[in-house]
Amino acid sequence: MTLVKEFEMSAATLDLVIETAAPRWSRDAVAALLALPFPELMFRAMSAHRANFDPKQVQISTLLSIKTGGCPEDCGYCPQASSYETGTKASKLMAVEAVLAEARAAKEKGAQRFCMGAAWRSPKDHDLENVCSMIEGVKQMGLETCVTLGMLTGEQSARLKDAGLDYYNHNLDTSPEYYGRVITTRTYQDRLDTLANVRDAGINVCSGGIVGMGEDDADRAGLIATLASLPVAPESVPINALVAVEGTPLGKSEPIDAIDFVRVIAAARITMPGSYIRLSAGREAMSDEAQALCFLAGANSIFHGDKLLTTKNATVSHDEALFGKLGLVPQGG
């Protein structure tokens, strides 16, 4: 079979998925997306983006670690796991007023959403009360709120909703098949259960994954197909490029190829056309050209600020300069 005929078959299959408004994306359909010739893939992603968003606008979020290190989980990429020697020191939960001061500073720098992350397997009730106070205070500033606290019960999700939480982040990280090679202390179903609890409580879901952990294209297709086929696609989908941290099991991983990363962004945009696709961890090491391709492929959200939890992020001044070169503006700008 010629390359042209293979492409025509893939395009026909994808058109059928779109025309029939299928509620689920199969792995094969996502794999066909990832394998499209790059110009065709980008055209489809850009078309989906323009049909749902202003392509010039990018949603700006700031992420703060409100409780760092000492996590009992064994996520192979994470410098906050207590079992790894990464130089990350464990800290207690930040005071509410200290968090609100950081939120005010983030808003002054242009953030529209303030995200708070705690290195827990799951929150204890007394800690959850303090987090709820943080959410209430951030909401009063006019910022959207997001937290990531580990696994949640239905009751805990309802408490966060009552506090005014807008988004809950809980990444699936990778495909169901590859997951056990990265994490053993909680199951894939544990993560899906938390997402269901969050959704049932009426909170927007923020869930994505990490690429560059040694997975193959089939795993990337599996991750995207799983996210896109949830009962409701996540409203926010962070796509992270692995930041290899010395001392973690994945600390010596080779960086993912930039074009391969852009393909994942494009596939996420096509399969979840109404979601915010966030260009997340790993931006600090990306060239301007790679980031520009990601925005063209449909990424329309970033983390603003010099640090993501414990790893470096692109600087605010660099982001402002890049936005100027590309003609991008913060959402609402």
Beta strands, then each sheet from edge to edge (+ up, - down):
strand 1: 57-67
strand 2: 113-118
strand 3: 144-148
strand 4: 167-169
strand 5: 204-206
strand 6: 209-211
strand 7: 236-241
strand 8: 276-279
strand 9: 301-303
strand 10: 307-308
strand 11: 311-312
strand 12: 329-330
sheet 1: 5+ 4+ 3+ 2+ 1+ 9+ 8+ 7+ 6+
sheet 2: 5+ 4+ 3+ 2+ 1+ 12+
sheet 3: 10+ 11-
end
